[in-house]
Amino acid sequence: MPGTWEVRLSGSGGQGLILAGIILAEAAIIDGQNVVQTQSYGPAARGGASKAEVIISPEEIDYPKVERPDVFLGLNQESVLKYMTGCKENALAIVDAGLVSQIPPSKARVYALPITETARKQVGRELVANVVALGALTALSGVVSKEAVSTALLRRVPKGTEEMNRKALELGFSLAEQAITGAVVGEN
């Protein structure tokens, strides 16, 4: 895996982005990388904008905050407007096509994917939209291996939900593949 990756995941409190950040960080550790993971919440734990940041590097990490993301994930309009700024040129940005209609000017490669809709329609639970998003982020960026993210996910999800979460992760991988091949409408 080349160099250091700065990843910012954002959404509403309650969408599970903090957990997704923890899972991503654990996956990077499984892949043998150094990791720093931080999180912050908006004024309201549920509903306010929240973000998780993960720095992944083969080298020692000397500063724990993401300054200019290489990878950005935004699962709602407020978090995209608040946290997408400052992405590196040619950064990967993934937004939820059903919840984000306005994307700020950016030099990032933006993929608008039907993340929440996929979770609702194909898994039957919006609750796993964060896992669908994590699958898409993993497959589009290559920041961690699919095997490591799958292992980390299954270590973190509640007992009895493993199959639902595994399906959500696979659907995220599939959304990414469709986006790469042009089968998903919404790439900017």
LUMLUMTI-263651 format. One record per residue: z, y negated, x negated of N, C-alpha, C in turn; residue in one letter. Coordinates in steps of 0.1 Angstrom, whole numbers. Layout:
REM residues N
<tilum n_up="Z" n_north="Y" n_east="X" ca_up="Z" ca_north="Y" ca_east="X" c_up="Z" c_north="Y" c_east="X" residuo="A"/>
...
This chain:
REM residues 188
<tilum n_up="0" n_north="12" n_east="-9" ca_up="0" ca_north="0" ca_east="0" c_up="0" c_north="-12" c_east="-9" residuo="M"/>
<tilum n_up="-9" n_north="-21" n_east="-7" ca_up="-11" ca_north="-33" ca_east="-16" c_up="-1" c_north="-44" c_east="-14" residuo="P"/>
<tilum n_up="6" n_north="-48" n_east="-24" ca_up="14" ca_north="-60" ca_east="-24" c_up="25" c_north="-61" c_east="-13" residuo="G"/>
<tilum n_up="29" n_north="-73" n_east="-11" ca_up="40" ca_north="-76" ca_east="-1" c_up="34" c_north="-80" c_east="12" residuo="T"/>
<tilum n_up="40" n_north="-75" n_east="23" ca_up="36" ca_north="-78" ca_east="37" c_up="48" c_north="-86" c_east="43" residuo="W"/>
<tilum n_up="44" n_north="-97" n_east="50" ca_up="54" ca_north="-104" ca_east="58" c_up="49" c_north="-102" c_east="73" residuo="E"/>
<tilum n_up="58" n_north="-97" n_east="81" ca_up="55" ca_north="-93" ca_east="95" c_up="64" c_north="-100" c_east="104" residuo="V"/>
<tilum n_up="59" n_north="-107" n_east="114" ca_up="67" ca_north="-114" ca_east="124" c_up="64" c_north="-108" c_east="138" residuo="R"/>
<tilum n_up="74" n_north="-102" n_east="145" ca_up="72" ca_north="-97" ca_east="158" c_up="80" c_north="-106" c_east="168" residuo="L"/>
<tilum n_up="73" n_north="-110" n_east="179" ca_up="80" ca_north="-120" ca_east="188" c_up="77" c_north="-117" c_east="202" residuo="S"/>
<tilum n_up="86" n_north="-121" n_east="211" ca_up="85" ca_north="-119" ca_east="225" c_up="97" c_north="-125" c_east="232" residuo="G"/>
<tilum n_up="99" n_north="-120" n_east="245" ca_up="110" ca_north="-124" ca_east="252" c_up="122" c_north="-115" c_east="249" residuo="S"/>
<tilum n_up="134" n_north="-121" n_east="250" ca_up="146" ca_north="-112" ca_east="249" c_up="145" c_north="-101" c_east="259" residuo="G"/>
<tilum n_up="147" n_north="-89" n_east="255" ca_up="146" ca_north="-78" ca_east="265" c_up="133" c_north="-70" c_east="264" residuo="G"/>
<tilum n_up="123" n_north="-75" n_east="256" ca_up="111" ca_north="-68" ca_east="255" c_up="111" c_north="-58" c_east="244" residuo="Q"/>
<tilum n_up="122" n_north="-57" n_east="236" ca_up="124" ca_north="-47" ca_east="226" c_up="118" c_north="-50" c_east="213" residuo="G"/>
<tilum n_up="115" n_north="-62" n_east="210" ca_up="109" ca_north="-66" ca_east="197" c_up="119" c_north="-64" c_east="185" residuo="L"/>
<tilum n_up="131" n_north="-66" n_east="188" ca_up="141" ca_north="-64" ca_east="177" c_up="141" c_north="-49" c_east="173" residuo="I"/>
<tilum n_up="142" n_north="-40" n_east="183" ca_up="141" ca_north="-26" ca_east="180" c_up="128" c_north="-22" c_east="173" residuo="L"/>
<tilum n_up="117" n_north="-28" n_east="177" ca_up="104" ca_north="-25" ca_east="171" c_up="105" c_north="-30" c_east="156" residuo="A"/>
<tilum n_up="111" n_north="-41" n_east="153" ca_up="113" ca_north="-45" ca_east="139" c_up="121" c_north="-36" c_east="131" residuo="G"/>
<tilum n_up="132" n_north="-31" n_east="137" ca_up="141" ca_north="-21" ca_east="130" c_up="133" c_north="-8" c_east="127" residuo="I"/>
<tilum n_up="125" n_north="-4" n_east="137" ca_up="117" ca_north="9" ca_east="135" c_up="107" c_north="7" c_east="124" residuo="I"/>
<tilum n_up="100" n_north="-5" n_east="124" ca_up="90" ca_north="-8" ca_east="114" c_up="97" c_north="-8" c_east="100" residuo="L"/>
<tilum n_up="108" n_north="-14" n_east="99" ca_up="116" ca_north="-14" ca_east="86" c_up="119" c_north="0" c_east="82" residuo="A"/>
<tilum n_up="124" n_north="8" n_east="91" ca_up="128" ca_north="22" ca_east="87" c_up="115" c_north="30" c_east="83" residuo="E"/>
<tilum n_up="104" n_north="27" n_east="90" ca_up="92" ca_north="34" ca_east="86" c_up="88" c_north="30" c_east="72" residuo="A"/>
<tilum n_up="89" n_north="18" n_east="68" ca_up="86" ca_north="13" ca_east="55" c_up="95" c_north="20" c_east="44" residuo="A"/>
<tilum n_up="107" n_north="22" n_east="48" ca_up="117" ca_north="29" ca_east="39" c_up="112" c_north="43" c_east="37" residuo="I"/>
<tilum n_up="108" n_north="50" n_east="48" ca_up="103" ca_north="63" ca_east="47" c_up="91" c_north="64" c_east="38" residuo="I"/>
<tilum n_up="83" n_north="54" n_east="39" ca_up="71" ca_north="53" ca_east="30" c_up="74" c_north="49" c_east="16" residuo="D"/>
<tilum n_up="87" n_north="47" n_east="13" ca_up="91" ca_north="44" ca_east="-1" c_up="91" c_north="30" c_east="-5" residuo="G"/>
<tilum n_up="90" n_north="21" n_east="4" ca_up="89" ca_north="6" ca_east="2" c_up="103" c_north="0" c_east="2" residuo="Q"/>
<tilum n_up="104" n_north="-12" n_east="-4" ca_up="116" ca_north="-21" ca_east="-3" c_up="114" c_north="-29" c_east="10" residuo="N"/>
<tilum n_up="125" n_north="-31" n_east="17" ca_up="124" ca_north="-38" ca_east="30" c_up="136" c_north="-48" c_east="32" residuo="V"/>
<tilum n_up="132" n_north="-59" n_east="39" ca_up="143" ca_north="-68" ca_east="44" c_up="139" c_north="-70" c_east="59" residuo="V"/>
<tilum n_up="148" n_north="-69" n_east="68" ca_up="146" ca_north="-71" ca_east="82" c_up="156" c_north="-81" c_east="88" residuo="Q"/>
<tilum n_up="151" n_north="-91" n_east="94" ca_up="160" ca_north="-101" ca_east="101" c_up="156" c_north="-103" c_east="115" residuo="T"/>
<tilum n_up="164" n_north="-109" n_east="123" ca_up="161" ca_north="-111" ca_east="137" c_up="168" c_north="-124" c_east="142" residuo="Q"/>
<tilum n_up="162" n_north="-130" n_east="152" ca_up="168" ca_north="-142" ca_east="158" c_up="165" c_north="-142" c_east="173" residuo="S"/>
<tilum n_up="174" n_north="-147" n_east="181" ca_up="173" ca_north="-147" ca_east="195" c_up="172" c_north="-162" c_east="200" residuo="Y"/>
<tilum n_up="165" n_north="-164" n_east="211" ca_up="165" ca_north="-177" ca_east="217" c_up="178" c_north="-180" c_east="224" residuo="G"/>
<tilum n_up="179" n_north="-191" n_east="231" ca_up="191" ca_north="-195" ca_east="237" c_up="196" c_north="-185" c_east="247" residuo="P"/>
<tilum n_up="187" n_north="-177" n_east="254" ca_up="192" ca_north="-167" ca_east="263" c_up="188" c_north="-153" c_east="257" residuo="A"/>
<tilum n_up="197" n_north="-144" n_east="257" ca_up="194" ca_north="-131" ca_east="251" c_up="183" c_north="-124" c_east="258" residuo="A"/>
<tilum n_up="183" n_north="-125" n_east="272" ca_up="172" ca_north="-119" ca_east="280" c_up="164" c_north="-131" c_east="285" residuo="R"/>
<tilum n_up="151" n_north="-130" n_east="281" ca_up="142" ca_north="-141" ca_east="287" c_up="139" c_north="-151" c_east="277" residuo="G"/>
<tilum n_up="148" n_north="-155" n_east="267" ca_up="145" ca_north="-165" ca_east="257" c_up="136" c_north="-159" c_east="246" residuo="G"/>
<tilum n_up="129" n_north="-167" n_east="239" ca_up="121" ca_north="-162" ca_east="228" c_up="129" c_north="-156" c_east="217" residuo="A"/>
<tilum n_up="125" n_north="-144" n_east="213" ca_up="132" ca_north="-137" ca_east="202" c_up="122" c_north="-133" c_east="192" residuo="S"/>
<tilum n_up="126" n_north="-131" n_east="179" ca_up="117" ca_north="-126" ca_east="169" c_up="124" c_north="-117" c_east="160" residuo="K"/>
<tilum n_up="117" n_north="-108" n_east="154" ca_up="122" ca_north="-99" ca_east="143" c_up="112" c_north="-101" c_east="132" residuo="A"/>
<tilum n_up="117" n_north="-102" n_east="120" ca_up="108" ca_north="-104" ca_east="108" c_up="111" c_north="-92" c_east="99" residuo="E"/>
<tilum n_up="100" n_north="-87" n_east="93" ca_up="102" ca_north="-76" ca_east="83" c_up="93" c_north="-80" c_east="71" residuo="V"/>
<tilum n_up="99" n_north="-79" n_east="59" ca_up="92" ca_north="-80" ca_east="47" c_up="92" c_north="-67" c_east="40" residuo="I"/>
<tilum n_up="80" n_north="-62" n_east="36" ca_up="78" ca_north="-49" ca_east="31" c_up="71" c_north="-51" c_east="17" residuo="I"/>
<tilum n_up="77" n_north="-45" n_east="7" ca_up="71" ca_north="-47" ca_east="-7" c_up="74" c_north="-35" c_east="-16" residuo="S"/>
<tilum n_up="65" n_north="-32" n_east="-25" ca_up="68" ca_north="-22" ca_east="-35" c_up="78" c_north="-27" c_east="-45" residuo="P"/>
<tilum n_up="78" n_north="-41" n_east="-46" ca_up="87" ca_north="-48" ca_east="-56" c_up="100" c_north="-52" c_east="-49" residuo="E"/>
<tilum n_up="109" n_north="-57" n_east="-57" ca_up="122" ca_north="-63" ca_east="-52" c_up="118" c_north="-75" c_east="-43" residuo="E"/>
<tilum n_up="126" n_north="-77" n_east="-33" ca_up="124" ca_north="-88" ca_east="-24" c_up="134" c_north="-98" c_east="-27" residuo="I"/>
<tilum n_up="130" n_north="-110" n_east="-30" ca_up="141" ca_north="-120" ca_east="-34" c_up="143" c_north="-131" c_east="-24" residuo="D"/>
<tilum n_up="136" n_north="-131" n_east="-13" ca_up="138" ca_north="-141" ca_east="-2" c_up="137" c_north="-134" c_east="11" residuo="Y"/>
<tilum n_up="147" n_north="-134" n_east="20" ca_up="147" ca_north="-126" ca_east="32" c_up="140" c_north="-131" c_east="44" residuo="P"/>
<tilum n_up="134" n_north="-143" n_east="43" ca_up="127" ca_north="-149" ca_east="55" c_up="112" c_north="-148" c_east="53" residuo="K"/>
<tilum n_up="105" n_north="-146" n_east="64" ca_up="91" ca_north="-146" ca_east="65" c_up="87" c_north="-161" c_east="64" residuo="V"/>
<tilum n_up="78" n_north="-164" n_east="55" ca_up="74" ca_north="-178" ca_east="54" c_up="60" c_north="-180" c_east="60" residuo="E"/>
<tilum n_up="51" n_north="-171" n_east="57" ca_up="37" ca_north="-171" ca_east="62" c_up="33" c_north="-157" c_east="65" residuo="R"/>
<tilum n_up="33" n_north="-153" n_east="78" ca_up="31" ca_north="-139" ca_east="81" c_up="17" c_north="-135" c_east="78" residuo="P"/>
<tilum n_up="17" n_north="-122" n_east="73" ca_up="4" ca_north="-115" ca_east="71" c_up="0" c_north="-108" c_east="84" residuo="D"/>
<tilum n_up="11" n_north="-104" n_east="92" ca_up="9" ca_north="-98" ca_east="105" c_up="18" c_north="-104" c_east="115" residuo="V"/>
<tilum n_up="12" n_north="-107" n_east="126" ca_up="20" ca_north="-114" ca_east="137" c_up="17" c_north="-106" c_east="150" residuo="F"/>
<tilum n_up="28" n_north="-104" n_east="158" ca_up="27" ca_north="-98" ca_east="171" c_up="34" c_north="-107" c_east="181" residuo="L"/>
<tilum n_up="27" n_north="-111" n_east="191" ca_up="33" ca_north="-119" ca_east="202" c_up="31" c_north="-113" c_east="216" residuo="G"/>
<tilum n_up="42" n_north="-110" n_east="222" ca_up="42" ca_north="-103" ca_east="235" c_up="44" c_north="-112" c_east="247" residuo="L"/>
<tilum n_up="45" n_north="-125" n_east="245" ca_up="45" ca_north="-135" ca_east="256" c_up="40" c_north="-148" c_east="251" residuo="N"/>
<tilum n_up="37" n_north="-157" n_east="261" ca_up="31" ca_north="-170" ca_east="258" c_up="40" c_north="-178" c_east="250" residuo="Q"/>
<tilum n_up="53" n_north="-180" n_east="254" ca_up="62" ca_north="-188" ca_east="247" c_up="64" c_north="-184" c_east="232" residuo="E"/>
<tilum n_up="65" n_north="-172" n_east="229" ca_up="67" ca_north="-167" ca_east="215" c_up="54" c_north="-170" c_east="207" residuo="S"/>
<tilum n_up="42" n_north="-168" n_east="213" ca_up="30" ca_north="-171" ca_east="206" c_up="29" c_north="-185" c_east="202" residuo="V"/>
<tilum n_up="32" n_north="-194" n_east="211" ca_up="32" ca_north="-208" ca_east="208" c_up="42" c_north="-213" c_east="198" residuo="L"/>
<tilum n_up="54" n_north="-206" n_east="199" ca_up="65" ca_north="-210" ca_east="190" c_up="64" c_north="-204" c_east="176" residuo="K"/>
<tilum n_up="60" n_north="-191" n_east="175" ca_up="61" ca_north="-184" ca_east="163" c_up="48" c_north="-180" c_east="156" residuo="Y"/>
<tilum n_up="36" n_north="-182" n_east="162" ca_up="24" ca_north="-178" ca_east="155" c_up="20" c_north="-188" c_east="145" residuo="M"/>
<tilum n_up="25" n_north="-200" n_east="145" ca_up="21" ca_north="-210" ca_east="135" c_up="24" c_north="-206" c_east="121" residuo="T"/>
<tilum n_up="16" n_north="-210" n_east="112" ca_up="19" ca_north="-207" ca_east="98" c_up="14" c_north="-193" c_east="93" residuo="G"/>
<tilum n_up="7" n_north="-186" n_east="101" ca_up="1" ca_north="-173" ca_east="97" c_up="-8" c_north="-176" c_east="85" residuo="C"/>
<tilum n_up="-9" n_north="-167" n_east="76" ca_up="-18" ca_north="-168" ca_east="64" c_up="-32" c_north="-168" c_east="70" residuo="K"/>
<tilum n_up="-42" n_north="-173" n_east="62" ca_up="-56" ca_north="-172" ca_east="65" c_up="-59" c_north="-157" c_east="65" residuo="E"/>
<tilum n_up="-67" n_north="-153" n_east="75" ca_up="-71" ca_north="-139" ca_east="77" c_up="-59" c_north="-130" c_east="80" residuo="N"/>
<tilum n_up="-48" n_north="-135" n_east="84" ca_up="-37" ca_north="-127" ca_east="89" c_up="-41" c_north="-119" c_east="101" residuo="A"/>
<tilum n_up="-34" n_north="-108" n_east="104" ca_up="-37" ca_north="-101" ca_east="116" c_up="-27" c_north="-106" c_east="127" residuo="L"/>
<tilum n_up="-33" n_north="-110" n_east="138" ca_up="-24" ca_north="-114" ca_east="149" c_up="-28" c_north="-106" c_east="161" residuo="A"/>
<tilum n_up="-18" n_north="-100" n_east="167" ca_up="-19" ca_north="-92" ca_east="179" c_up="-12" c_north="-98" c_east="190" residuo="I"/>
<tilum n_up="-18" n_north="-101" n_east="202" ca_up="-11" ca_north="-107" ca_east="213" c_up="-14" c_north="-98" c_east="225" residuo="V"/>
<tilum n_up="-5" n_north="-99" n_east="235" ca_up="-6" ca_north="-91" ca_east="248" c_up="-16" c_north="-99" c_east="257" residuo="D"/>
<tilum n_up="-28" n_north="-93" n_east="259" ca_up="-38" ca_north="-99" ca_east="267" c_up="-34" c_north="-103" c_east="281" residuo="A"/>
<tilum n_up="-25" n_north="-95" n_east="287" ca_up="-20" ca_north="-98" ca_east="300" c_up="-10" c_north="-109" c_east="301" residuo="G"/>
<tilum n_up="-3" n_north="-112" n_east="290" ca_up="8" ca_north="-122" ca_east="291" c_up="5" c_north="-134" c_east="283" residuo="L"/>
<tilum n_up="-5" n_north="-134" n_east="275" ca_up="-8" ca_north="-146" ca_east="266" c_up="-22" c_north="-151" c_east="270" residuo="V"/>
<tilum n_up="-23" n_north="-163" n_east="274" ca_up="-36" ca_north="-168" ca_east="278" c_up="-41" c_north="-180" c_east="268" residuo="S"/>
<tilum n_up="-31" n_north="-185" n_east="261" ca_up="-34" ca_north="-196" ca_east="252" c_up="-30" c_north="-193" c_east="238" residuo="Q"/>
<tilum n_up="-40" n_north="-192" n_east="229" ca_up="-37" ca_north="-189" ca_east="215" c_up="-39" c_north="-202" c_east="207" residuo="I"/>
<tilum n_up="-28" n_north="-206" n_east="199" ca_up="-30" ca_north="-218" ca_east="191" c_up="-40" c_north="-217" c_east="181" residuo="P"/>
<tilum n_up="-46" n_north="-228" n_east="176" ca_up="-56" ca_north="-227" ca_east="166" c_up="-50" c_north="-220" c_east="154" residuo="P"/>
<tilum n_up="-58" n_north="-211" n_east="148" ca_up="-53" ca_north="-203" ca_east="137" c_up="-65" c_north="-198" c_east="129" residuo="S"/>
<tilum n_up="-63" n_north="-194" n_east="117" ca_up="-73" ca_north="-188" ca_east="109" c_up="-71" c_north="-173" c_east="108" residuo="K"/>
<tilum n_up="-62" n_north="-168" n_east="117" ca_up="-59" ca_north="-154" ca_east="118" c_up="-70" c_north="-146" c_east="126" residuo="A"/>
<tilum n_up="-71" n_north="-133" n_east="123" ca_up="-79" ca_north="-125" ca_east="131" c_up="-71" c_north="-120" c_east="143" residuo="R"/>
<tilum n_up="-75" n_north="-125" n_east="155" ca_up="-66" ca_north="-123" ca_east="167" c_up="-72" c_north="-111" c_east="175" residuo="V"/>
<tilum n_up="-63" n_north="-102" n_east="179" ca_up="-67" ca_north="-91" ca_east="188" c_up="-58" c_north="-93" c_east="200" residuo="Y"/>
<tilum n_up="-65" n_north="-96" n_east="212" ca_up="-58" ca_north="-96" ca_east="224" c_up="-59" c_north="-83" c_east="231" residuo="A"/>
<tilum n_up="-48" n_north="-75" n_east="232" ca_up="-48" ca_north="-61" ca_east="236" c_up="-40" c_north="-60" c_east="249" residuo="L"/>
<tilum n_up="-44" n_north="-51" n_east="258" ca_up="-36" ca_north="-50" ca_east="271" c_up="-24" c_north="-41" c_east="269" residuo="P"/>
<tilum n_up="-14" n_north="-46" n_east="261" ca_up="-3" ca_north="-39" ca_east="257" c_up="7" c_north="-35" c_east="269" residuo="I"/>
<tilum n_up="11" n_north="-45" n_east="276" ca_up="21" ca_north="-42" ca_east="287" c_up="13" c_north="-34" c_east="298" residuo="T"/>
<tilum n_up="1" n_north="-38" n_east="301" ca_up="-7" ca_north="-31" ca_east="311" c_up="-8" c_north="-16" c_east="307" residuo="E"/>
<tilum n_up="-11" n_north="-13" n_east="295" ca_up="-12" ca_north="1" ca_east="290" c_up="1" c_north="8" c_east="292" residuo="T"/>
<tilum n_up="12" n_north="2" n_east="289" ca_up="25" ca_north="8" ca_east="291" c_up="28" c_north="11" c_east="305" residuo="A"/>
<tilum n_up="25" n_north="1" n_east="314" ca_up="27" ca_north="3" ca_east="328" c_up="18" c_north="14" c_east="334" residuo="R"/>
<tilum n_up="5" n_north="13" n_east="331" ca_up="-4" ca_north="22" ca_east="338" c_up="-5" c_north="36" c_east="332" residuo="K"/>
<tilum n_up="-3" n_north="37" n_east="319" ca_up="-6" ca_north="50" ca_east="313" c_up="7" c_north="57" c_east="309" residuo="Q"/>
<tilum n_up="18" n_north="50" n_east="309" ca_up="31" ca_north="57" ca_east="306" c_up="40" c_north="56" c_east="319" residuo="V"/>
<tilum n_up="37" n_north="46" n_east="327" ca_up="45" ca_north="44" ca_east="339" c_up="58" c_north="35" c_east="337" residuo="G"/>
<tilum n_up="59" n_north="29" n_east="325" ca_up="71" ca_north="21" ca_east="322" c_up="67" c_north="10" c_east="313" residuo="R"/>
<tilum n_up="69" n_north="-3" n_east="318" ca_up="67" ca_north="-14" ca_east="310" c_up="76" c_north="-15" c_east="298" residuo="E"/>
<tilum n_up="88" n_north="-8" n_east="300" ca_up="98" ca_north="-8" ca_east="290" c_up="93" c_north="-4" c_east="276" residuo="L"/>
<tilum n_up="83" n_north="4" n_east="276" ca_up="78" ca_north="9" ca_east="263" c_up="66" c_north="1" c_east="257" residuo="V"/>
<tilum n_up="64" n_north="-11" n_east="263" ca_up="53" ca_north="-20" ca_east="257" c_up="56" c_north="-23" c_east="243" residuo="A"/>
<tilum n_up="68" n_north="-24" n_east="239" ca_up="71" ca_north="-26" ca_east="224" c_up="66" c_north="-15" c_east="216" residuo="N"/>
<tilum n_up="67" n_north="-3" n_east="221" ca_up="63" ca_north="9" ca_east="213" c_up="47" c_north="10" c_east="212" residuo="V"/>
<tilum n_up="41" n_north="6" n_east="224" ca_up="26" ca_north="5" ca_east="224" c_up="22" c_north="-5" c_east="213" residuo="V"/>
<tilum n_up="29" n_north="-17" n_east="213" ca_up="25" ca_north="-27" ca_east="204" c_up="28" c_north="-23" c_east="190" residuo="A"/>
<tilum n_up="38" n_north="-16" n_east="187" ca_up="41" ca_north="-11" ca_east="174" c_up="31" c_north="-1" c_east="169" residuo="L"/>
<tilum n_up="26" n_north="7" n_east="178" ca_up="15" ca_north="16" ca_east="174" c_up="2" c_north="9" c_east="171" residuo="G"/>
<tilum n_up="-1" n_north="-1" n_east="179" ca_up="-13" ca_north="-9" ca_east="176" c_up="-12" c_north="-17" c_east="163" residuo="A"/>
<tilum n_up="0" n_north="-23" n_east="161" ca_up="2" ca_north="-30" ca_east="148" c_up="1" c_north="-21" c_east="136" residuo="L"/>
<tilum n_up="7" n_north="-9" n_east="137" ca_up="6" ca_north="1" ca_east="126" c_up="-8" c_north="5" c_east="123" residuo="T"/>
<tilum n_up="-16" n_north="8" n_east="133" ca_up="-30" ca_north="13" ca_east="132" c_up="-39" c_north="2" c_east="127" residuo="A"/>
<tilum n_up="-37" n_north="-10" n_east="132" ca_up="-46" ca_north="-22" ca_east="128" c_up="-43" c_north="-27" c_east="114" residuo="L"/>
<tilum n_up="-30" n_north="-27" n_east="110" ca_up="-26" ca_north="-33" ca_east="97" c_up="-25" c_north="-23" c_east="86" residuo="S"/>
<tilum n_up="-21" n_north="-10" n_east="89" ca_up="-18" ca_north="-1" ca_east="78" c_up="-6" c_north="-4" c_east="70" residuo="G"/>
<tilum n_up="2" n_north="-13" n_east="75" ca_up="14" ca_north="-18" ca_east="68" c_up="24" c_north="-6" c_east="65" residuo="V"/>
<tilum n_up="24" n_north="3" n_east="74" ca_up="32" ca_north="16" ca_east="72" c_up="23" c_north="27" c_east="77" residuo="V"/>
<tilum n_up="27" n_north="39" n_east="73" ca_up="19" ca_north="51" ca_east="78" c_up="22" c_north="54" c_east="92" residuo="S"/>
<tilum n_up="13" n_north="60" n_east="99" ca_up="15" ca_north="65" ca_east="113" c_up="26" c_north="75" c_east="113" residuo="K"/>
<tilum n_up="26" n_north="84" n_east="103" ca_up="37" ca_north="95" ca_east="103" c_up="51" c_north="88" c_east="101" residuo="E"/>
<tilum n_up="52" n_north="78" n_east="93" ca_up="65" ca_north="72" ca_east="90" c_up="69" c_north="65" c_east="103" residuo="A"/>
<tilum n_up="61" n_north="58" n_east="110" ca_up="65" ca_north="50" ca_east="121" c_up="69" c_north="60" c_east="133" residuo="V"/>
<tilum n_up="62" n_north="71" n_east="133" ca_up="65" ca_north="81" ca_east="144" c_up="79" c_north="87" c_east="141" residuo="S"/>
<tilum n_up="81" n_north="90" n_east="128" ca_up="94" ca_north="96" ca_east="124" c_up="106" c_north="86" c_east="127" residuo="T"/>
<tilum n_up="103" n_north="73" n_east="123" ca_up="114" ca_north="63" ca_east="125" c_up="116" c_north="61" c_east="140" residuo="A"/>
<tilum n_up="105" n_north="61" n_east="148" ca_up="107" ca_north="59" ca_east="163" c_up="115" c_north="70" c_east="169" residuo="L"/>
<tilum n_up="112" n_north="82" n_east="165" ca_up="119" ca_north="93" ca_east="172" c_up="134" c_north="94" c_east="167" residuo="L"/>
<tilum n_up="137" n_north="88" n_east="156" ca_up="151" ca_north="87" ca_east="152" c_up="159" c_north="76" c_east="160" residuo="R"/>
<tilum n_up="152" n_north="66" n_east="165" ca_up="158" ca_north="55" ca_east="171" c_up="159" c_north="55" c_east="187" residuo="R"/>
<tilum n_up="150" n_north="62" n_east="193" ca_up="149" ca_north="61" ca_east="208" c_up="160" c_north="70" c_east="214" residuo="V"/>
<tilum n_up="164" n_north="67" n_east="226" ca_up="175" ca_north="74" ca_east="233" c_up="170" c_north="89" c_east="235" residuo="P"/>
<tilum n_up="180" n_north="98" n_east="234" ca_up="177" ca_north="112" ca_east="237" c_up="171" c_north="113" c_east="251" residuo="K"/>
<tilum n_up="161" n_north="122" n_east="252" ca_up="155" ca_north="124" ca_east="265" c_up="142" c_north="115" c_east="267" residuo="G"/>
<tilum n_up="140" n_north="105" n_east="258" ca_up="128" ca_north="96" ca_east="260" c_up="118" c_north="99" c_east="249" residuo="T"/>
<tilum n_up="120" n_north="109" n_east="241" ca_up="111" ca_north="111" ca_east="229" c_up="97" c_north="112" c_east="233" residuo="E"/>
<tilum n_up="94" n_north="121" n_east="243" ca_up="80" ca_north="123" ca_east="247" c_up="73" c_north="110" c_east="253" residuo="E"/>
<tilum n_up="81" n_north="103" n_east="261" ca_up="75" ca_north="90" ca_east="266" c_up="72" c_north="81" c_east="255" residuo="M"/>
<tilum n_up="81" n_north="79" n_east="245" ca_up="79" ca_north="70" ca_east="234" c_up="68" c_north="75" c_east="225" residuo="N"/>
<tilum n_up="67" n_north="88" n_east="223" ca_up="56" ca_north="93" ca_east="215" c_up="43" c_north="90" c_east="221" residuo="R"/>
<tilum n_up="42" n_north="92" n_east="234" ca_up="30" ca_north="89" ca_east="242" c_up="26" c_north="74" c_east="240" residuo="K"/>
<tilum n_up="36" n_north="65" n_east="242" ca_up="34" ca_north="51" ca_east="240" c_up="29" c_north="47" c_east="227" residuo="A"/>
<tilum n_up="35" n_north="53" n_east="216" ca_up="30" ca_north="51" ca_east="202" c_up="16" c_north="55" c_east="201" residuo="L"/>
<tilum n_up="12" n_north="67" n_east="206" ca_up="-2" ca_north="72" ca_east="205" c_up="-11" c_north="63" c_east="212" residuo="E"/>
<tilum n_up="-7" n_north="58" n_east="224" ca_up="-15" ca_north="48" ca_east="231" c_up="-18" c_north="36" c_east="223" residuo="L"/>
<tilum n_up="-8" n_north="31" n_east="216" ca_up="-9" ca_north="20" ca_east="207" c_up="-19" c_north="22" c_east="196" residuo="G"/>
<tilum n_up="-18" n_north="34" n_east="190" ca_up="-28" ca_north="38" ca_east="180" c_up="-42" c_north="38" c_east="186" residuo="F"/>
<tilum n_up="-44" n_north="43" n_east="198" ca_up="-56" ca_north="44" ca_east="205" c_up="-62" c_north="30" c_east="208" residuo="S"/>
<tilum n_up="-53" n_north="21" n_east="213" ca_up="-57" ca_north="7" ca_east="215" c_up="-63" c_north="1" c_east="203" residuo="L"/>
<tilum n_up="-56" n_north="3" n_east="191" ca_up="-61" ca_north="-2" ca_east="179" c_up="-75" c_north="3" c_east="175" residuo="A"/>
<tilum n_up="-77" n_north="16" n_east="177" ca_up="-89" ca_north="22" ca_east="174" c_up="-100" c_north="17" c_east="183" residuo="E"/>
<tilum n_up="-97" n_north="15" n_east="195" ca_up="-107" ca_north="9" ca_east="205" c_up="-110" c_north="-6" c_east="200" residuo="Q"/>
<tilum n_up="-100" n_north="-13" n_east="196" ca_up="-103" ca_north="-27" ca_east="191" c_up="-111" c_north="-27" c_east="179" residuo="A"/>
<tilum n_up="-109" n_north="-18" n_east="170" ca_up="-117" ca_north="-17" ca_east="157" c_up="-132" c_north="-14" c_east="160" residuo="I"/>
<tilum n_up="-134" n_north="-5" n_east="170" ca_up="-147" ca_north="-1" ca_east="173" c_up="-154" c_north="-10" c_east="183" residuo="T"/>
<tilum n_up="-146" n_north="-20" n_east="188" ca_up="-152" ca_north="-29" ca_east="198" c_up="-151" c_north="-25" c_east="212" residuo="G"/>
<tilum n_up="-144" n_north="-15" n_east="215" ca_up="-143" ca_north="-10" ca_east="229" c_up="-133" c_north="-18" c_east="237" residuo="A"/>
<tilum n_up="-124" n_north="-26" n_east="231" ca_up="-114" ca_north="-34" ca_east="238" c_up="-119" c_north="-48" c_east="238" residuo="V"/>
<tilum n_up="-121" n_north="-54" n_east="249" ca_up="-125" ca_north="-68" ca_east="250" c_up="-113" c_north="-76" c_east="247" residuo="V"/>
<tilum n_up="-115" n_north="-87" n_east="240" ca_up="-104" ca_north="-96" ca_east="237" c_up="-102" c_north="-101" c_east="223" residuo="G"/>
<tilum n_up="-110" n_north="-95" n_east="214" ca_up="-108" ca_north="-99" ca_east="200" c_up="-114" c_north="-113" c_east="199" residuo="E"/>
<tilum n_up="-106" n_north="-123" n_east="193" ca_up="-111" ca_north="-136" ca_east="191" c_up="-117" c_north="-138" c_east="177" residuo="N"/>
